[in-house]
Amino acid sequence: MLVCSECGAVMEDGSAAKVREFAGFVGEEGAYFDTAVCPRCRRDAVTEGAVCSRCGEWVPEREVEGGLCENCRKRAEEEFSELMSCSFTPQEREFLQELLDSCRLSIV
């Protein structure tokens, strides 16, 4: 699947609109190249897409880290911070941070 990084439109591979652009002259003949553009916004921001494993949204592949889109990464970080602050005392959080830093504790 392809995703427009400008407007978020999702499209099948090969279904992006093509625009033929003049590249210059080669000898006496004009040279052209085709650019894929979004059929919705007509921008040349079409890129490979990936599905976020949490929300199921298609987003540009380069925006996915750890299987999550940017919004879901932020939400996971906020939820983890909330869990840590509500469930553990400052001393316990410090101890847990030391365990994480030393790789003696894994949350995966």
Contacts in CASP RR format, 6 or more apart in sequence:
PFRMAT RR
TARGET T0000
AUTHOR 0000-0000-0000
METHOD contacts of the structure
MODEL  1
MLVCSECGAVMEDGSAAKVREFAGFVGEEGAYFDTAVCPRCRRDAVTEGA
VCSRCGEWVPEREVEGGLCENCRKRAEEEFSELMSCSFTPQEREFLQELL
DSCRLSIV
1 10 0 8 1.000
1 11 0 8 1.000
1 12 0 8 1.000
1 13 0 8 1.000
1 48 0 8 1.000
1 49 0 8 1.000
1 58 0 8 1.000
2 10 0 8 1.000
2 11 0 8 1.000
2 12 0 8 1.000
2 13 0 8 1.000
2 14 0 8 1.000
2 15 0 8 1.000
2 16 0 8 1.000
2 36 0 8 1.000
2 46 0 8 1.000
2 47 0 8 1.000
2 48 0 8 1.000
2 49 0 8 1.000
3 9 0 8 1.000
3 10 0 8 1.000
3 11 0 8 1.000
3 46 0 8 1.000
3 47 0 8 1.000
3 48 0 8 1.000
3 49 0 8 1.000
3 58 0 8 1.000
3 59 0 8 1.000
3 60 0 8 1.000
3 61 0 8 1.000
4 10 0 8 1.000
4 11 0 8 1.000
4 38 0 8 1.000
4 40 0 8 1.000
4 41 0 8 1.000
4 43 0 8 1.000
4 45 0 8 1.000
4 46 0 8 1.000
4 47 0 8 1.000
5 45 0 8 1.000
5 46 0 8 1.000
5 47 0 8 1.000
5 60 0 8 1.000
5 63 0 8 1.000
6 38 0 8 1.000
6 41 0 8 1.000
6 43 0 8 1.000
6 45 0 8 1.000
7 38 0 8 1.000
7 40 0 8 1.000
7 41 0 8 1.000
7 43 0 8 1.000
7 45 0 8 1.000
8 58 0 8 1.000
8 59 0 8 1.000
9 38 0 8 1.000
9 39 0 8 1.000
9 40 0 8 1.000
9 41 0 8 1.000
10 49 0 8 1.000
10 58 0 8 1.000
11 38 0 8 1.000
11 39 0 8 1.000
11 46 0 8 1.000
14 36 0 8 1.000
15 39 0 8 1.000
16 36 0 8 1.000
16 37 0 8 1.000
16 38 0 8 1.000
16 39 0 8 1.000
16 46 0 8 1.000
17 36 0 8 1.000
17 37 0 8 1.000
17 38 0 8 1.000
17 39 0 8 1.000
17 42 0 8 1.000
18 34 0 8 1.000
18 35 0 8 1.000
18 36 0 8 1.000
18 37 0 8 1.000
19 34 0 8 1.000
19 35 0 8 1.000
19 37 0 8 1.000
19 44 0 8 1.000
20 32 0 8 1.000
20 33 0 8 1.000
20 34 0 8 1.000
21 32 0 8 1.000
21 33 0 8 1.000
21 34 0 8 1.000
21 35 0 8 1.000
22 30 0 8 1.000
22 31 0 8 1.000
22 32 0 8 1.000
23 30 0 8 1.000
23 31 0 8 1.000
23 32 0 8 1.000
23 33 0 8 1.000
24 30 0 8 1.000
24 31 0 8 1.000
25 31 0 8 1.000
35 44 0 8 1.000
36 44 0 8 1.000
36 46 0 8 1.000
37 43 0 8 1.000
37 44 0 8 1.000
37 46 0 8 1.000
38 44 0 8 1.000
38 45 0 8 1.000
38 46 0 8 1.000
47 60 0 8 1.000
47 61 0 8 1.000
47 62 0 8 1.000
48 60 0 8 1.000
48 61 0 8 1.000
49 58 0 8 1.000
49 59 0 8 1.000
49 60 0 8 1.000
49 61 0 8 1.000
50 58 0 8 1.000
50 59 0 8 1.000
50 60 0 8 1.000
50 61 0 8 1.000
50 64 0 8 1.000
50 67 0 8 1.000
51 57 0 8 1.000
51 58 0 8 1.000
51 59 0 8 1.000
52 59 0 8 1.000
52 64 0 8 1.000
52 67 0 8 1.000
52 68 0 8 1.000
52 69 0 8 1.000
52 72 0 8 1.000
53 66 0 8 1.000
53 67 0 8 1.000
53 68 0 8 1.000
54 67 0 8 1.000
54 68 0 8 1.000
54 69 0 8 1.000
54 72 0 8 1.000
54 75 0 8 1.000
54 76 0 8 1.000
55 69 0 8 1.000
55 71 0 8 1.000
55 72 0 8 1.000
57 69 0 8 1.000
59 69 0 8 1.000
59 70 0 8 1.000
63 69 0 8 1.000
63 70 0 8 1.000
65 73 0 8 1.000
66 73 0 8 1.000
68 76 0 8 1.000
84 93 0 8 1.000
84 96 0 8 1.000
85 93 0 8 1.000
88 96 0 8 1.000
96 105 0 8 1.000
99 105 0 8 1.000
100 106 0 8 1.000
100 107 0 8 1.000
END
